[in-house]
Amino acid sequence: MNHRVPPVNPENRFVFAYPNENFYCSKEILDILCEMNGNSKVSAIGQIEFPVASRGPLEEFLDCLYGAPIPVHSRGGLNDFLNIAQHFLVRAVTQRVATAVIHDAGVNEVNWEFLNLAVQRNMRRVVHRWLIGKQSINKIQIQRLGVHRMSGEVMKAIVKKVLELGWKK
């Protein structure tokens, strides 16, 4: 289903109505997502009206869900984009974001903003990519990443790198 074009059968659509644009979703898909989140079905409502214009993250998320490239430097911010993916339990989009961030970094070091997002969202490949380029590990940087938010695998990778290289003096 193309989220920008209304479906042929109006009985099968759910509408996100913004003043500047309407987005369409299958009622069945939306009901399944709501049940997975522990909420009741919303298909009976028919549409949700938003009083303000869309800023962009929802349509970017829907575009990516249907195969468009990941917007690393998106209009609404990558954090908003990942919040939507997490809310709808779409881990595949989060993994595609990790790949896009790694490719965006190229031969350079991973951007600090993306590294923080990677720790928060358990994007292990981004953290591993950041560690590969390190010649030494700065203790203050690791503390700023927030140990309480790290998964066990990310912690293990950092500890392994610290044991190999030692702390930066």
PyMOL commands that set and color helices and strands:
alter all, ss='L'
color gray80, all
select helices_A, chain A and resi 10-12+27-36+57-65+78-87+91-105+112-120+124-132+139-145+147-149+152-165
alter helices_A, ss='H'
color red, helices_A
select strands_A, chain A and resi 13-17+22-26+47-49
alter strands_A, ss='S'
color yellow, strands_A
deselect
rebuild
show_as cartoon
